[in-house]
Amino acid sequence: MTTKTIAFRCALGLVLLGGCASTPAPQAAAAASAVRTPDAVLADSIAATGGLATWNAHRTVHLKVTVSLKAMALDGPAEHFLTKADKSLVRTTVTGVGLVLEGTNGQVFWSKDPVNGVRLLEGAEAEQARVEASWNADIEAHRLFSKIEMATDPPAGQECLVMTPRIGPPMRSCYDRQTHLQISQEGVRVTPQGDIPFRSTESDWRTVGGLKIPYLSEGQMGPVTVVTTVNDVAFDEPMDDAMFEPPATPQP
């Protein structure tokens, strides 16, 4: 599970659109002016969520969540199955819409929903699915992104990275300077209905299996606000690899 995407909002996007300060000591001044690097930000985030050794100690994770679309009277349960080998399956059931699936066997990325049917993802869609299906996108950042840069205009108390995948638009991830936990992510979501701007915020971080997980995510995709609440997290359950395979021959 990536620290960035317990975000089932992405699956739904396929269907829906003062005084003087004292002079700091020389050491403090040097630390304050030190230039941070993307690798330092990523390393701090990994450590804050449990550390590399703890991430490597687990093999699978199964999350049960509730997804609610504000002001649209649409909600439903969702499950995310994920392996350390970057195999992923997201099942989302939305009232009035039906079952939405997003999955990958680690090589092929696919989706199935009542509007678009079964599709194999290509190009920018496949690359964004690759990021979302990664075990931990911060750990795997240099494999997933062709360019990672420090943002020049972070909000106060935050540090942000601009991360560009191999194909598709960049996204911006921001972290708290004190806790090093992710606060928000924003960018453009590529969907069959067109490119949709999105922004999400993560909060209510809790420790499960030695790792910190954001139990609350609120995302904005175009005009749609999606709130995702985690209900249960289970590590290291056995999983059948067949569940990650495409369900049928995709439509052209």
C-alpha positions in Angstrom: 0.0 0.0 0.0 1.4 3.3 -0.9 1.4 6.1 1.6 -0.2 8.2 -1.1 -3.0 6.1 -2.3 -5.4 4.5 -0.1 -7.3 6.9 -2.4 -10.3 5.0 -3.9 -11.3 8.4 -5.3 -9.2 7.4 -8.4 -11.3 4.4 -9.1 -14.5 6.5 -8.9 -13.0 9.0 -11.3 -13.3 6.4 -14.0 -17.1 6.6 -13.7 -17.7 10.2 -12.4 -16.3 12.6 -13.5 4.3 40.6 15.0 7.4 41.3 17.4 11.1 41.1 16.8 12.5 37.6 17.0 15.7 36.9 18.8 18.8 36.1 16.8 19.1 32.4 16.3 22.2 30.5 17.4 24.7 29.9 14.5 23.8 26.2 14.5 20.1 26.8 14.4 20.5 29.4 11.6 22.5 27.0 9.6 19.9 24.3 10.0 17.1 26.6 9.0 18.9 27.7 5.9 20.0 24.2 4.9 18.7 23.2 1.5 16.5 20.1 1.6 16.6 17.6 -1.2 13.9 15.3 -2.6 15.7 12.2 -1.3 15.8 13.7 2.2 12.0 14.4 2.1 11.3 10.9 0.9 13.5 9.3 3.5 11.9 11.3 6.3 8.4 10.3 5.0 9.4 6.6 4.9 10.8 6.8 8.5 7.7 8.6 9.7 5.4 5.9 8.5 7.3 3.1 10.1 10.7 2.8 8.4 12.0 0.7 5.5 12.6 -2.5 7.6 8.9 -2.5 8.7 7.6 -1.9 5.2 9.8 -4.8 4.0 8.6 -7.1 6.8 5.1 -7.2 5.4 4.0 -9.0 2.3 0.3 -8.1 1.7 -2.3 -5.7 3.0 -6.1 -5.8 2.9 -8.1 -2.6 3.6 -11.8 -2.2 4.0 -13.1 1.3 3.6 -16.3 3.4 3.2 -16.5 5.8 0.2 -18.9 8.7 0.3 -19.6 11.3 -2.4 -20.7 14.5 -0.7 -23.9 16.2 -1.9 -24.6 13.3 -4.3 -26.2 10.8 -2.0 -23.8 8.2 -3.3 -21.7 5.9 -1.0 -20.7 2.4 -0.6 -18.0 -0.1 0.6 -14.7 -0.6 -1.0 -11.8 -3.0 -0.5 -8.1 -2.8 -1.5 -6.0 -5.9 -1.8 -2.2 -5.2 -2.4 1.0 -7.2 -2.4 4.6 -6.2 -2.0 5.1 -7.4 -5.6 2.9 -4.4 -6.6 -0.1 -6.5 -7.5 -3.3 -4.6 -6.7 -7.1 -5.0 -6.8 -9.6 -2.3 -5.7 -13.3 -3.2 -5.5 -15.7 -0.3 -5.0 -19.5 -0.7 -4.9 -21.3 2.6 -5.4 -25.0 3.0 -4.8 -26.8 3.6 -8.1 -23.6 2.9 -10.1 -22.5 -0.6 -9.4 -19.2 -2.4 -9.0 -16.0 -0.6 -10.1 -12.8 -2.6 -10.3 -9.2 -1.4 -10.8 -6.4 -4.0 -10.8 -2.9 -5.1 -11.9 -1.0 -8.3 -11.9 2.2 -6.2 -11.7 2.5 -6.0 -15.5 -0.9 -5.4 -17.0 -3.1 -2.6 -15.7 -6.9 -2.9 -16.2 -10.2 -1.5 -15.1 -13.8 -2.6 -15.2 -16.9 -0.4 -14.5 -20.5 -0.2 -15.7 -19.8 2.8 -17.9 -16.6 1.8 -19.7 -16.7 -2.0 -19.4 -13.4 -3.8 -19.3 -10.3 -1.9 -20.4 -6.6 -2.4 -20.5 -4.9 0.8 -19.4 -2.2 2.4 -21.6 0.0 5.5 -21.6 -0.7 8.0 -18.9 -3.5 6.0 -17.4 -1.3 3.0 -17.0 1.5 5.1 -15.4 -0.8 6.6 -12.8 -2.2 3.2 -12.1 1.4 1.9 -11.6 2.0 4.6 -9.0 -1.3 3.9 -7.2 -0.6 0.1 -7.1 2.9 0.4 -5.7 3.6 -1.0 -2.3 5.1 2.3 -1.2 5.5 5.1 -3.7 8.0 7.0 -1.6 10.3 3.9 -1.4 9.9 3.2 -5.1 9.9 6.9 -6.2 13.0 6.7 -8.5 11.5 3.8 -10.3 8.0 5.3 -10.7 9.0 8.9 -11.6 11.4 10.3 -14.2 11.8 13.6 -12.4 11.5 14.5 -8.7 12.0 18.2 -7.7 11.5 20.4 -4.6 8.5 22.7 -5.1 9.6 26.3 -4.8 6.4 27.6 -3.2 5.3 25.2 -0.4 2.7 26.4 2.1 4.0 27.4 5.5 5.1 24.5 7.6 5.2 22.1 4.7 7.7 20.9 2.1 6.4 19.7 -1.3 7.7 17.6 -4.1 6.8 17.9 -7.8 6.9 14.3 -9.1 6.7 13.6 -12.9 5.9 10.1 -14.1 7.4 8.6 -17.2 4.2 9.4 -19.1 1.6 11.9 -18.0 1.3 15.1 -16.0 3.3 15.8 -12.8 1.7 15.7 -9.4 2.6 17.6 -6.2 2.9 15.9 -2.8 3.2 18.0 0.3 4.5 16.8 3.8 4.4 18.3 7.3 7.8 19.7 8.2 7.5 18.4 11.7 5.9 15.0 11.4 7.0 14.3 7.8 3.6 12.7 7.2 1.9 13.5 3.9 -0.7 16.3 4.1 -1.9 16.5 0.5 -1.5 15.5 -3.1 -2.7 17.3 -6.3 -2.5 17.0 -10.0 -4.5 15.9 -13.1 -6.2 12.6 -13.3 -6.3 11.1 -16.8 -9.7 9.3 -17.4 -11.7 8.1 -20.4 -13.9 11.2 -19.9 -10.9 13.5 -20.1 -8.3 15.0 -17.8 -9.7 15.9 -14.4 -7.9 18.1 -11.8 -7.8 16.5 -8.4 -6.6 17.3 -4.9 -6.7 15.1 -1.8 -5.8 15.6 1.9 -4.8 12.8 4.2 -5.3 12.8 8.0 -6.1 10.7 11.1 -2.9 8.7 10.9 -3.0 5.5 13.0 -0.4 2.8 13.6 -1.2 -0.7 12.4 1.3 -3.5 12.1 4.1 -1.0 12.9 3.1 1.3 10.0 1.2 4.6 10.0 -1.9 4.6 7.8 -4.1 7.6 7.0 -7.6 6.6 8.1 -9.2 9.6 6.4 -8.8 11.0 2.9 -10.9 13.8 1.4 -10.5 14.3 -2.4 -11.8 16.7 -4.9 -12.0 15.5 -8.5 -13.5 18.2 -10.6 -16.9 19.0 -9.0 -17.0 15.7 -7.1 -15.9 15.5 -3.4 -15.0 12.0 -2.3 -14.4 11.1 1.4 -12.7 7.8 2.1 -12.7 6.4 5.6 -10.7 3.3 6.5 -12.6 0.8 8.6 -10.1 -2.1 8.9 -6.5 -2.9 7.9 -5.1 -6.4 7.9 -1.5 -7.3 7.0 -0.1 -10.5 5.6 -3.3 -12.3 4.6 -2.8 -14.9 1.9 -4.0 -13.8 -1.5 -4.6 -15.7 -4.7 -2.7 -14.2 -7.6 -5.6 -15.0 -9.9 -7.6 -12.1 -8.4 -5.2 -9.6 -9.9 -5.6 -10.8 -13.5 -7.8 -8.9 -16.0 -11.4 -10.3 -15.8 -12.0 -10.8 -19.5 -10.9 -9.8 -23.0 -11.1 -6.0 -23.0 -13.4 -4.0 -25.4 -11.5 -2.2 -28.2 
